[in-house]
């Protein structure tokens, strides 16, 4: 197979799955790893992909890529809805206490379910702590929910409060469960997100809660964003929509993370 043919095939693979591995390509093409790396280098120059350790990913998958809440709301919507429904099982009508909701689209869907949450006993309420303006608005329609909206500087792209004021407020709180979003969950790098200030809030939510639950759809499993905000061992549970690949599954098991596939 000529180099041009190999590169066209790699381009199709990246377009289909979002990533390729050097060793897999070398076996498929029956060439050396060095030959594959030269192909990837040429494709990177053309802007087709971005080389990473052990292979390459689609050029659009940069560590700083961050879409707005509106843009993300339609991506993988059925999977995110299943994740939100699974998360609701952790907040039954008998639940007494406080939860924290991170900013994000999957946590936003969870907030929509919480809007119709009802306690088993009268005069019992659920406390919801959040740094997200849309999430606060969604749950505030429920008379059985007490909303604590965190202050701080508002990031327009995520409608989330960030900064020292937000972190200071979180340092005084210890919710029973924190539901956290992430742009990447990686076996070695842990949980990550593109923005440093939102990363600090996510760290405070993860470490400050009695139980940390990540709500992450399968497209983000195995991915890395720019800023690491928690290790796998900082999590208690991961709710996702597909079984993680063996490497990540093993790392989660070693870290004692319960994985729930919705």
N, C-alpha and C positions, 0 to 999 in steps of 0.2 A: 504494500500500500504506500502510495506517495505521500509526502508531507502534507500537501494541500488536501488530500482526501482525509488523512487523519485529523487535520485541524477542522475540517468541515464537520466531521463526526463528533469531535469534542464540542464544537459549538452547539450542535443539536442536543447533546447530552446536558450541557450546562443550561440551555434554554428549558429543557424538560424537567430536570431535577434540582437545578440551582447550584450543584457542586459536582466535582469529579475528584478522584484520587489518583495520584501518580502510579502507584503500584497496580491498581485495577486496570488503568489504561495500558500500562506496559504489558500486562498479561494478555489483554484483549488484542492489542496490535502485534504482539510478539516482537517487541523492540525493547531496548534498554530504558531504564529510568531517565538517563541523561537525554535520550532522544525525546521522550515525552516532555521533559522540562523545557527543552528548546522550543517544542511546539507551543507549550503554554506561554513561554516568554513572548513569542511572536503574536499570539492571540491577545496577550495583555497589552502590547504596544498598540494593537488595533482597537483596544477598548472593549473587547468581547467579554473578558473575564478579569478577575483579580486573583493573583497567586497568593496562596496562604500555605501554612505549614502542611506538607503532605499532599498538596493538590491545588485546587483553584475553586473559586466561587463566582457566581454571576457578578458582573461589574457593579450592578445596583446594590449588592450586599456589602456596603461599607460600614465600618464601625460607628460612623457618625450619622448614618441614615436615620431620620426620624420623621414620621408622617404625623399629620394632625389627627386629632380624635375623629373628625369628620371623615378623613380619608381612610382611617383604619376601621371605621364602624362597619363597612361592607366586606372587609376581608375575612374569610373563614368564619362567616357569621354563624352557620349551623353548628360548627365545632365549638365556638365560643358559647353558644347558647346551651349546649350539652354540659359544658364545663360549669357554667353558672348554675344550672339545675342541680348538678352534683354537689356544688358548694353549699347550696341551700340545705342539704341534708345535715350539715354541721350546725345549722341554726334552727332547730325545731321549735315548735310553739312553747315547749317547756324550758327553752334556753333563758337563763338569767345572767345578765352581765353586759359587757361592752365588746364591740368589734371595731376594727379599723379597716377602712377600705382605701386602698391605694388608688391613684388616678389611673385610668386606662379603659379600654373598651370592654374587656371581659369582666372587670370589676364593675363597670357601668351596667352591664347586663345583670349582674348579681344585684345591683342596687334596684333595678326595675322589679326584680322578684321580691326584694325586701319591702318594696312599696306596698305589697299586699300581705306582708307577714302579719300573723295574728297570734297573740299569746294564748296559752291554754287557760290561764287564770286571769280574772279581771284585775285591773289596776297594775298590771305587770307591763313593763316597757323594755324595749331594746335600745341601748345606747349605740349610736353609730358615729364614729370619729373619722373624719376624712379631710384631706387637703384638696379635694376636687370639687369645684363649684357645681358642675353638672350632676355629680353623684349626690351632693348635699341637696340639690333641688329635687332630684328624683325620689329620695327617701323621705323628704320633709312632708310629702303629701299624706304619709301614714301617721295617724294620731297616736299610734302605739310605739312610735319611734322618736327618741330624743336625739337630735342632731347636734354634733359639736364640730363646727367648721373651723379648721385651723387657719390661722392668719399667716401673712408673709407676702412675698413678692409673687405676683401671678404670672406664670408662663403662659403666653397666649397659645402656643402650639398644643399644649396639653390641658389648658385650663386648670393647672395645679399650682397651689401655693408652695413656694420653696424659699430657702434662705435661713438665716440664723433665727428669725422669729419662729418659723415653723419647727425647727429642730429644738429650740428651747421649750416650746409647748409640748412637744412629744416626749421630751426628757422627763416630764412630770406625770406622764400617763403610762399605764400598763394594761392595755386591753387584753381581754381573754383570748381573742383570735385576731390576727392580722391577715387580711387577704391581699396578696401582693402580686403585681404584674411584673413581667420582665421581657426584655427584647431578646435575651439569649439565656439558655441554660446549658452549660458545658461541663463535661466530666472533670476537666482540670481547672478551668477558669471560674466556674461557679455561675452565679447569676449576675447579669450585666445589663446596662442601659446606656444610651448614647450621651446623656447629659450629666455633668458632674453634680449639679445642685439637686436634680431629682434623685440621683444616686444616693446622696446624703440622706434624703427623706426616706427612701426605701430602706436604707441601712437602719435608720432609727426605728422604722416600723417593724422590720424583721427582728431586730435584737431586743426591742422593747416589749414585745407581746409575749404572753405566756405560751402561745402556740402560733407558729408562722406557717401559713398555707399559701403556696404559689399557684396562681391560676394562669397557665401558659399553654397555648395551643401548640400542636406538634410541629408546626413550621418553624418554631423558635428553638426546638430541642437540638442540641449540638451546635448552636450558633453562639457567637461572641460579639457583643457590642463593645464600645470603647471603655466604659467604666464598670469595674466589678463592684457590686454593692453587698454581696454576701457569698459565703461559701455554701456548698451543699449541706454541710453539717449544721448550718444555721437554720435549715428548714426542718419542719416536722412532717409536712405533707406536700406532695405535688399532685395537682389535679390537671390532667391533660386529656387529649382526645385520641391518642394512639400510643402504643407501647414504645418507649424509647429504644434506641438501638442498643445492642449488647454492652458496648463500652460505657454508655451513660447509665444504663440499668444497673450495671455492676457498681459504678461509682455511687449511685444513689443508695443502693443496698448497703454498701460499706459505710456510708454516712448515716445510716439509720433512718432514711427518708421513706415514708410510706407513699407509694404511688397509686393513685386512683385513676383509672382510665374510664372516661365518661362515654 
